[in-house]
Amino acid sequence: MKKNNLKMLCMLTLTTVLATSVLAGCGSKASTATTSTTDNTKPVTLKLITWTNPATVNAIKVLNDNFTKKYPNIKVKIDSVDSATYPNLVQTRIAASDADIIAQQQFVANPVYTKGLDKPPFQQYVENGDFLDLSNEAFIKNYDQNAIKDSSSFNGKVYAIPVSKVSYNGVFYNKTIFEQNKLKVPQTWDEFMSICKTLQDKGIAPLTAGGKDGWPIGAIAANAVVSTAISDPTSYMKGLWAGNKKLNDAESLVIFDRLAQLSSYYEKGVMGVDYASVPGRFAAGKAAMLTDGAWQAPQIAKADPNLKFGYFPMPSTSKGSDVAQLKGKYDTLFAASGKSKNKDAELKWLAFMSEKENYTTFINAIAMEPTMTGVTSNDAFLKSLAPMSKDFQLDFELVYRAPKGMGKFGGFQPTQLKTLGGTVSSSKALADLAQKDWDTAVKVAK
């Protein structure tokens, strides 16, 4: 799920909190559920639901055709709707026990230190027995175990397979502009800001983004900046809820100062740039860099097939030379209904998807970053991300949990700064307003 998906996760925000449970059964023998207990000649129809993403839907169709060749008695029917409508479809179909394979997004449960927050839908489904426990299935071991732990686990059990991930704490850069101005990929925040100043002084817009849509700057870029300053986001969030940390203390002010710095280097009129036009603007050289998710690469290449561009994580230190790591989310997961009459067929489908050859074909068809151990993408751009994904972690927005009723200044909202058309004049003033909104909301949290 690309733009619409991320928007749903970021602005709602895309339902999430970090699950830290250690998997309990990944090393166990496969459960007897994988052994056929049904008549293999009896026709079975598996119902698969997913959101509408043409590349993914087409890849599933190809997978299903090959699956049916292996299991002629099992047919797979796909139903898909747009991403905004999809949560309602999931709820309706699960309630009616009318879905067998259910596409999901990144799942992380609410930490125990939060108060008054609704349980994420995934957690509600698990607790209601709507998703099948996959912990002891042999195919779970095919996937990166950090991906399993961070995306689809709850209370030490596994309820889905994560088949793709996507990075979005990074920055696209125009290699030609960098070469012409003798610039190198920044390794530190200070180097990043120095590059922005150099470009701006030469009359070249350093950065662009889909400001008109709000979330590309207010969520993607903002969370990337938070990650440059906070090394342990889980402890940081716990401290905010406990009152041991403040949004306007010295540690947090580093974040707000960097948000203000970054905001000053966006192209003039960025808040009027709609998201759909961003790939074309970047490809046309309207700005040297673009703060966005790695999913934009195909659209950028489509806008100008000859453009030389790359992607780097927003640097996370003020000094030193350690290469920052990419962060993001696990984009597509597949869960099996826990109340289906076709459990044997469900498990066969998940196992088939998890065979290395089938998975490799699928992940290359959808052009996403792989999650299976030993599988690499055949896409040149995605291959370039691999060295920066060795320590892939969840983006801050998946760890961030604010109390209900937060005001418009709550959290990290750079679009409230005057440099981006807001009303707040300084990073310190914005931090103070954010903490005030936080305090007000926490007081009434139950």
Secondary structure, 3 states (H helix, E strand, C coil): CCHHHHHHHHHHCCCCCCCCCCCCCCCCCCCHHHCCCCCCCCCEEEEEEEECCHHHHHHHHHHHHHHHHHCCCEEEEEEEECCCCHHHHHHHHHHCCCCCEEEECCCCCCCCCCCCCCCCHHHHHHHCCCECCCCCCHHHHHECHHHHHHHCEECCEECCEEEEEEECCEEEEEHHHHHHCCCCCCCCHHHHHHHHHHHHHCCCCCEECCHHHCHHHHHHHHHHHHHHHCCCHHHHHHHHHHCCCCCCCHHHHHHHHHHHHHHCCECCCHHHCCHHHHHHHHHCCCCCEEECCHHHHHHHHHHCCCCCEEEEECCCCCCCCCCCCCEEEEEEEEEEECCCCCHHHHHHHHHHHCCHHHHHHHHHHHCCECCECCCCCCCHHHHHHHHHCCCCEECHHHHCCCCCCCCCCCCCCHHHEHHHCCCECCHHHHHHHHHHHHHHHHHHCC
